[in-house]
Amino acid sequence: MTAPSPSPQELHQRRLQQLATYLRESELILASWDAYSDEHTDESGWPHDEQAYGLRAAVRDAETWRAFNRVRSCAKELLATAEVQLQQLDTAVVLPHWPGRLAALHHALNRLNALQHEWLETRATLAASLKPGTEAYDDVLDERNSEAWHYLGEWSAHGQALLDIPAAARQAPSRLPGTGAAPSWAPATPVASAASSTARR
């Protein structure tokens, strides 16, 4: 017997849980990196062993990319839903930094998707003998992960807004006339806004 498909609300909650997992995992990855960096650099911040330091940074980047993979496929929908909810919330409960954080997340996601597209195109040009684990293959993959590190960090730093906005929507009255509480879920249809249009340019 086929299990029933999840409702849109249930699906959105699963996506939020996946995001929360990424935020926890990325925090642990960063804490581990910071501890390593503190131990293996001098007072000026220069690594004692540049090669070992670079290899450890590549592990950090790869771990963070893998952690984000569970979110990347639904990140656009999470952002679009948060934009709808933000527009429906009473301005009295909207934190001033939320629009800017959504814009930063949009920009970071666009860059991450572009890096993934570039990686897939590059991988398609590699010789058939170059498999994961070969130096040439891993070098190209490490380059994608390294370039993605900053944008993954943007999602680590600002992703909490995608959890806070629906939480506010569940608790606060809507500013739309004739309505009660703002919906905690809304169809993930992109809504034009100053923040989102800026991020897409």
N, C-alpha and C positions, 0 to 999 in steps of 0.2 A: 504494500500500500504506500502510495506516494505521500510524503509529508506535505502538509499545506504550506503554501508560500507565505513568508512573513509579510505582515502588513507594512505599508510605508513607514508608519511610526516605529514599528519594531526594527525595520531595516535601518532607520536613522539612528536609533539607540545603539544598535550594533556598531555602526560607523563611529559614533561618539566614543564607545568603549575602546575601539581600535585606536582612535586618536589618543585617548587617555593612556593606553598601554605604550604607545610611542613616546609620549611625553615622559613617562616614568623611565623607560629604557634609555632614552637619549640622555636623561639626567645622570643615570648610572654610568653610561659610556663616557660622558664628559668628566664626571668626577674621577673615574679611573684614569683618564688621560691627564687630568690636572695633577693627580698624585704622581704619575710617572714623570711628567714634565718637571715638576718641582724637584724630584729626586735626581734627574739626569741632566740638569742644566746648571750652569754656574750663576753667580750673582747677577750677571748681566743678561741672563736668559739664553746664552749660547749653549747648545747641547755638548755634552762631553764626547759623545760619539755620534757624528752627524748621520752616518749610515743607519745605525741602530735606531736613532730617533726618527728618521724618515720611514723606516719599516714599521715602527710602532704607530706613527701617524696614519700610515696606509691602513693598518688594522682598524684604527678608530674610524676612519672615513667609511670603510667597507661595512663595519658593524652598524653605523648610523644609517647608511643607505638601506641595508637589509631591514632594519627596524622600521624605516619609513615606508617600505614597499607595501605594507599592509594598509597604509593610509592613502598612498598616492592615487590609487584607482578611484577612490571615492572623495578625494580632497576637493574637487571642483563642486560636487554636490553639497558637501559640508559648508563651503563658503557661500554658495548661492542661498542655501537655507538660512544661514546666519544673517545674510543681507536682508532677506524678507522679514525675519523676526525683528531685526534692528529697526526697520522702517515702521513696524507695527507697534513697537514699544513706546510707552509714554516717555517723553524726553526727560522727565524727572528722574527716571531710573537708568538712563543710558549713560554709561561712563564715557568721558570725553575721549579716551584713548582708543575706544573700540573701532571707530571707522578707520583710523590710521593703521591699526593692527590688521584689519581685514585687507587693507590695501597692500601692506607689506607681505601678507600671506599670498595674495594674488600674484604679486611680482615674483616671489620666490618659487611658487608653483610653476609659473610660466617658464622660468629658467630651468627648473628641474626637469620639466617635460622636454624642453629643448635639448638639454644635455643627454637625456635618455634617447631622444631621436638621433642625435649625432652619434651616440655610441652604437646604436643598432646599425646605422649606415656604415660606420667604420668596421664593425664586426663582419658585415656582409662582404667586405673587400679583403678580409684576411684569408690567407691560404688555408686550405682544408686541414693541413697538418698542425695549424696553430689552435690548440685547444686550451681550455682553462688549466692553469698550472704551468703552461709554457711561458717563458719570460716575455715574449713579444705580446702575447694575449693579455697577460696580467698587467703589463706596463700601460696598455691602452685603457684597461678597466680601472686601474689605479688613478689614471689621469681624470677619468670621468668622476670618480668618487671624490678626488681632491677638489675639483672645481665645484662639486655639489656641496661640499662641506659648509660653506657660508650659508647657502640657501636652506640646507637642512637645519642649521642653527637658527635661522629665522623662524622656522616652524616650531622648533623647540622653545624659542623665546616668546613667541606670540600666539602659539596654538591654543593656549588656555582660554583665549577669548572665544573660541568656537565652543567651549564647554560652558563658559560663563553666560553667554548670550541666551542659549536655550534655557538655562537655569533661571535667568531673570524673566524670560518669557512665561515660564510656568508659574511664577509668583506674582508678577506685576499685572495691573490692568492695562489693556490696550488703549492707545490714544485714538483709535478709530471710533467714531460715534456709534452708539447702539451695540457695543460689544462688551464682553466681560474680559476675562483674562486673555492675554495674547497667546496664540497657539504655541505649544512647545515644539511643534513640528509644522513645517510648511513645505509645499512642493518645491523641489530644488530647481526652480526656473530662474536663471540669472535675471536680476533686476538692475536696471541702470541706476547708477549712483555716482557721485563725484569720486568717491574712493575707488570703486571698481573700474571706472573708465580710466582713471589716472594710471592704475596698475597695469592696464592692458596696453598702454601706449608703448 
